[in-house]
Amino acid sequence: MKTTLNRSIDGVRRISLSELTMPKLFLATAASLAVACGLTACENVAGYTQPTLVRVIDASFIAPAVNIYVEGTELASNIGEGYISGYATLPASSLATVKVTAATSTSTTTANVLVSTSATLLAGHQHSVFLTDNGAAITSYTVTVLEDQQIAAATGHSDFRFINEAPRTGAVDIYMIPSGVTIANAIPLVKNLAVGATAGYISFASATVTMVVVPTGLTTPAYTSTALALTGGEVRTVMIIDSQLTTNPPVSTVIADDLN
C-alpha cells in the first residue's frame, strides 16, 4: 500500500492514519511517545543528574573587590559589598570548592586565594555563596554557602529571608506594613536581628507593603522602602547594610529574587 505523507502548518511530517497498516501504526505510536517524552523533559533518564543553581552575595565591608569561583567557574568578578548576582547553573557536587580572590588576581592558585571553603551543592537546589565579615576579628572575612528556598511561597503568601550586615546600625527590627497602617499599629515581622544574623524564610500574607527597618530599642526608622506590591508566591532575600555616604537613611537594603 502506498503511504501518504502530509506536512502540517508547523512543519512536522505526519502519516495519514487511514493509510497505516497495524505494524506501521505501532511504530508511529512509539515514535510519538518518544517525541512527547523529549518535549516534556522527562526526569527519569538513566545517567542524568539535575544541575544546581548557585549565586553570589557579597556582604563584606572590609574585603577588597573580589572574584568568586565555584569548582573553577568564575561566578562573579570585581564585586564589592552589597552585590547579589543572578543564579548560574553548575553540576551538583558533594564537595564543591569555593574560592575568593582579589579582583586584581588572574588565577586561583593558593597564593592568590583570600578565603575558601567547601560545600555540598545539591541537585535541583539553589544556593548562595555568602561573603561576609568575620565577627571575631575586624580585619577578616569569611565565605559560607547558604541553601536557598527553591519552591514558591504558599498561595496568597510571600516568603522573605533577612540578613543583617549593618554593623554601624546594630540589631534591628523589621516591619512589613500594609497600606493604610501606621508603624504604631504594626507588629514587627522580625525582632532584634543581630549583626551577622539571618532570619528566614518567614511567611506572611501577601499585600502591598512598606518595609521599615528600625534599630532595636528605637522608634525612628533607619530605612523605609517604596511600596512593595506582593501578590503571592514570592520568595526574596533582603540584605540590610549600612549606608556608605549618608546618615539619612542610616541603612539601605538589597533585595534579591529567589523565586517569582
QUIZI-V115337 format. One record per residue. N is the residue number from 1. RES is the residue in one small letter. PSI is psi as a letter, one per 30 degrees, with the letter a starting at -180 (999 if undefined). OMEGA is omega in radians with two decimals (none if undefined). D_LAST is the distance of its C-alpha to the last C-alpha in Angstrom with 1 decimal. Layout:
n->(N | N)
res->(RES | RES)
psi->(PSI | PSI)
omega->(OMEGA | OMEGA)
d_last->(D_LAST | D_LAST)
//
This chain:
n->(1 | 2 | 3 | 4 | 5 | 6 | 7 | 8 | 9 | 10 | 11 | 12 | 13 | 14 | 15 | 16 | 17 | 18 | 19 | 20 | 21 | 22 | 23 | 24 | 25 | 26 | 27 | 28 | 29 | 30 | 31 | 32 | 33 | 34 | 35 | 36 | 37 | 38 | 39 | 40 | 41 | 42 | 43 | 44 | 45 | 46 | 47 | 48 | 49 | 50 | 51 | 52 | 53 | 54 | 55 | 56 | 57 | 58 | 59 | 60 | 61 | 62 | 63 | 64 | 65 | 66 | 67 | 68 | 69 | 70 | 71 | 72 | 73 | 74 | 75 | 76 | 77 | 78 | 79 | 80 | 81 | 82 | 83 | 84 | 85 | 86 | 87 | 88 | 89 | 90 | 91 | 92 | 93 | 94 | 95 | 96 | 97 | 98 | 99 | 100 | 101 | 102 | 103 | 104 | 105 | 106 | 107 | 108 | 109 | 110 | 111 | 112 | 113 | 114 | 115 | 116 | 117 | 118 | 119 | 120 | 121 | 122 | 123 | 124 | 125 | 126 | 127 | 128 | 129 | 130 | 131 | 132 | 133 | 134 | 135 | 136 | 137 | 138 | 139 | 140 | 141 | 142 | 143 | 144 | 145 | 146 | 147 | 148 | 149 | 150 | 151 | 152 | 153 | 154 | 155 | 156 | 157 | 158 | 159 | 160 | 161 | 162 | 163 | 164 | 165 | 166 | 167 | 168 | 169 | 170 | 171 | 172 | 173 | 174 | 175 | 176 | 177 | 178 | 179 | 180 | 181 | 182 | 183 | 184 | 185 | 186 | 187 | 188 | 189 | 190 | 191 | 192 | 193 | 194 | 195 | 196 | 197 | 198 | 199 | 200 | 201 | 202 | 203 | 204 | 205 | 206 | 207 | 208 | 209 | 210 | 211 | 212 | 213 | 214 | 215 | 216 | 217 | 218 | 219 | 220 | 221 | 222 | 223 | 224 | 225 | 226 | 227 | 228 | 229 | 230 | 231 | 232 | 233 | 234 | 235 | 236 | 237 | 238 | 239 | 240 | 241 | 242 | 243 | 244 | 245 | 246 | 247 | 248 | 249 | 250 | 251 | 252 | 253 | 254 | 255 | 256 | 257 | 258 | 259 | 260)
res->(m | k | t | t | l | n | r | s | i | d | g | v | r | r | i | s | l | s | e | l | t | m | p | k | l | f | l | a | t | a | a | s | l | a | v | a | c | g | l | t | a | c | e | n | v | a | g | y | t | q | p | t | l | v | r | v | i | d | a | s | f | i | a | p | a | v | n | i | y | v | e | g | t | e | l | a | s | n | i | g | e | g | y | i | s | g | y | a | t | l | p | a | s | s | l | a | t | v | k | v | t | a | a | t | s | t | s | t | t | t | a | n | v | l | v | s | t | s | a | t | l | l | a | g | h | q | h | s | v | f | l | t | d | n | g | a | a | i | t | s | y | t | v | t | v | l | e | d | q | q | i | a | a | a | t | g | h | s | d | f | r | f | i | n | e | a | p | r | t | g | a | v | d | i | y | m | i | p | s | g | v | t | i | a | n | a | i | p | l | v | k | n | l | a | v | g | a | t | a | g | y | i | s | f | a | s | a | t | v | t | m | v | v | v | p | t | g | l | t | t | p | a | y | t | s | t | a | l | a | l | t | g | g | e | v | r | t | v | m | i | i | d | s | q | l | t | t | n | p | p | v | s | t | v | i | a | d | d | l | n)
psi->(k | k | k | k | k | k | k | l | f | g | g | k | k | k | k | k | f | f | g | k | l | e | e | e | e | e | e | e | e | e | e | e | e | e | e | e | e | e | f | g | h | k | f | i | k | k | f | k | k | k | l | l | k | k | l | k | j | j | g | k | e | f | k | l | k | l | k | k | k | j | h | f | k | j | f | k | k | h | l | a | k | g | k | k | l | l | k | k | k | l | k | l | k | f | i | k | k | k | k | k | l | k | f | f | k | g | l | g | l | e | f | f | k | e | l | l | l | k | l | k | j | k | k | g | l | k | l | k | j | j | k | l | k | j | f | f | k | f | g | l | l | l | k | l | k | k | k | l | k | g | k | l | l | l | k | g | l | k | k | k | k | k | k | j | h | i | e | f | e | a | k | l | k | k | k | j | j | l | k | f | k | l | f | f | g | l | k | k | e | k | k | h | j | l | k | f | l | k | k | l | k | k | k | l | k | k | l | j | l | k | k | k | k | k | k | k | f | l | f | k | k | f | k | k | l | l | k | j | j | k | f | k | f | k | k | l | k | k | k | k | l | k | k | e | f | l | f | j | l | f | l | l | l | k | k | k | j | e | l | 999)
omega->(3.12 | 3.14 | -3.13 | 3.07 | 3.09 | 3.08 | 3.13 | -3.08 | 3.11 | 3.04 | -3.13 | 3.13 | -3.13 | 3.12 | 3.12 | -3.10 | -3.11 | -3.08 | 3.12 | 2.94 | -3.12 | 3.11 | 3.14 | 3.13 | 3.12 | -3.14 | 3.13 | 3.13 | 3.13 | 3.13 | 3.13 | 3.12 | 3.13 | 3.12 | -3.14 | 3.12 | 3.12 | -3.11 | -3.12 | 3.07 | -3.14 | -3.04 | -3.08 | 3.13 | -3.10 | 3.08 | -3.12 | 3.06 | 3.13 | 3.07 | 3.07 | 3.10 | -3.07 | 3.04 | -3.08 | 3.00 | 3.10 | -3.13 | -3.08 | 3.05 | -2.95 | 3.11 | 3.03 | 2.99 | -2.98 | 2.88 | -3.14 | -3.10 | 3.00 | -3.10 | 3.10 | 3.11 | 3.13 | -3.14 | -3.14 | 3.14 | 3.07 | -3.11 | 3.12 | -3.07 | 3.14 | -3.08 | 2.99 | -3.11 | 2.93 | -3.13 | 3.00 | -3.14 | -3.14 | 3.04 | 3.05 | -3.10 | 3.09 | -3.13 | -3.11 | 3.13 | 3.10 | -3.13 | 3.08 | 3.11 | 3.02 | -3.11 | 3.13 | -3.12 | 3.13 | 3.14 | -3.14 | 3.06 | -3.06 | -3.09 | -3.06 | -3.07 | 3.11 | 3.13 | -3.11 | 3.07 | 3.02 | -3.08 | 3.03 | 3.09 | -2.99 | 3.09 | 3.10 | -3.13 | 3.10 | -3.08 | 3.04 | 2.96 | -2.92 | 3.11 | -3.08 | 3.12 | 3.12 | -3.08 | -3.12 | -3.11 | -3.04 | -3.11 | -3.12 | -3.12 | -3.04 | 3.10 | 3.10 | 3.10 | 3.13 | 3.00 | -3.11 | 3.09 | -3.08 | 3.05 | -3.10 | 3.05 | 3.14 | 3.12 | 3.12 | -3.13 | 3.08 | -3.14 | -3.14 | 2.99 | -3.09 | 3.11 | -3.13 | 3.08 | -3.12 | -3.04 | 3.13 | -3.13 | -3.14 | -3.12 | -3.07 | 2.91 | -3.08 | 3.12 | 2.93 | -2.92 | 3.13 | 3.10 | 3.10 | 3.14 | 3.10 | -3.14 | 3.13 | -3.11 | -3.10 | 3.09 | 3.14 | 3.07 | 3.11 | 3.12 | 3.00 | 3.09 | -3.04 | 3.07 | -3.12 | -3.10 | 3.10 | 3.07 | 3.09 | -0.11 | -3.11 | -3.11 | 3.08 | -3.10 | -3.10 | 3.11 | 2.96 | -3.00 | 2.97 | 3.10 | -3.13 | 3.12 | -3.09 | 3.02 | -3.11 | 3.14 | 3.12 | -3.14 | -3.12 | -3.12 | 3.02 | -3.14 | 3.04 | -3.09 | 2.88 | -3.12 | 3.09 | -3.12 | -3.11 | -3.05 | 3.13 | 3.12 | -3.08 | 2.99 | -3.03 | 2.95 | -3.12 | 3.07 | -3.13 | -3.08 | 3.05 | 3.01 | -3.05 | -2.96 | -3.09 | 3.03 | 3.14 | 0.05 | -3.14 | 3.13 | 3.03 | -3.13 | 2.97 | -3.09 | 3.13 | 3.08 | 3.06 | 3.08 | 3.07 | none)
d_last->(54.5 | 52.8 | 49.0 | 47.3 | 44.1 | 41.9 | 39.2 | 36.3 | 34.6 | 31.7 | 34.2 | 34.2 | 37.7 | 38.6 | 41.9 | 43.5 | 43.5 | 47.0 | 48.4 | 46.9 | 49.2 | 47.9 | 47.5 | 45.6 | 43.4 | 42.6 | 41.7 | 39.5 | 37.6 | 37.0 | 35.8 | 33.4 | 31.9 | 31.6 | 29.8 | 27.4 | 26.6 | 25.9 | 23.6 | 21.4 | 21.3 | 23.4 | 22.5 | 26.1 | 27.7 | 30.6 | 30.2 | 26.4 | 24.3 | 20.5 | 19.6 | 17.7 | 15.1 | 16.5 | 15.9 | 18.4 | 18.7 | 22.1 | 23.2 | 26.9 | 29.3 | 32.3 | 31.1 | 32.1 | 29.9 | 28.8 | 27.6 | 25.6 | 26.3 | 25.1 | 27.7 | 29.1 | 26.0 | 25.4 | 21.8 | 22.7 | 25.9 | 27.7 | 25.0 | 25.8 | 24.7 | 21.4 | 19.7 | 16.3 | 15.7 | 13.0 | 13.2 | 16.4 | 17.5 | 20.7 | 23.0 | 22.8 | 25.7 | 27.7 | 29.1 | 27.2 | 28.9 | 27.1 | 29.3 | 29.2 | 31.8 | 33.0 | 31.7 | 35.3 | 35.6 | 35.4 | 35.6 | 34.3 | 37.8 | 38.6 | 40.5 | 37.4 | 34.8 | 34.2 | 32.3 | 30.9 | 29.6 | 28.9 | 26.0 | 24.8 | 21.7 | 20.8 | 20.0 | 16.6 | 15.4 | 13.7 | 16.1 | 16.9 | 20.4 | 21.4 | 24.5 | 26.1 | 29.6 | 31.8 | 33.0 | 36.3 | 37.5 | 36.9 | 37.2 | 35.0 | 31.4 | 29.5 | 26.7 | 24.7 | 21.8 | 19.1 | 17.2 | 13.4 | 11.6 | 10.3 | 9.5 | 7.1 | 9.1 | 11.9 | 12.2 | 13.0 | 12.1 | 10.1 | 10.8 | 12.2 | 14.5 | 17.3 | 19.7 | 23.0 | 24.6 | 26.9 | 30.4 | 32.4 | 30.6 | 30.7 | 29.1 | 26.8 | 25.6 | 22.1 | 21.6 | 18.7 | 21.0 | 20.4 | 21.9 | 25.7 | 26.1 | 28.0 | 27.6 | 31.0 | 29.6 | 26.3 | 25.8 | 24.2 | 21.1 | 22.5 | 26.2 | 28.2 | 25.7 | 28.1 | 27.9 | 26.4 | 24.8 | 21.2 | 20.0 | 17.0 | 14.8 | 15.9 | 14.6 | 15.7 | 15.7 | 13.2 | 15.2 | 15.9 | 17.1 | 18.9 | 18.6 | 22.2 | 23.6 | 27.3 | 29.7 | 30.8 | 34.1 | 33.8 | 32.8 | 32.0 | 28.4 | 27.8 | 24.5 | 23.0 | 19.7 | 19.1 | 17.5 | 13.8 | 12.7 | 10.4 | 10.1 | 9.0 | 6.6 | 5.2 | 6.7 | 8.7 | 12.1 | 14.7 | 18.0 | 21.0 | 23.8 | 27.3 | 27.9 | 30.0 | 32.2 | 32.3 | 33.1 | 31.4 | 28.6 | 29.4 | 25.9 | 22.7 | 19.1 | 16.6 | 12.9 | 10.7 | 6.9 | 7.1 | 3.8 | 0.0)
//
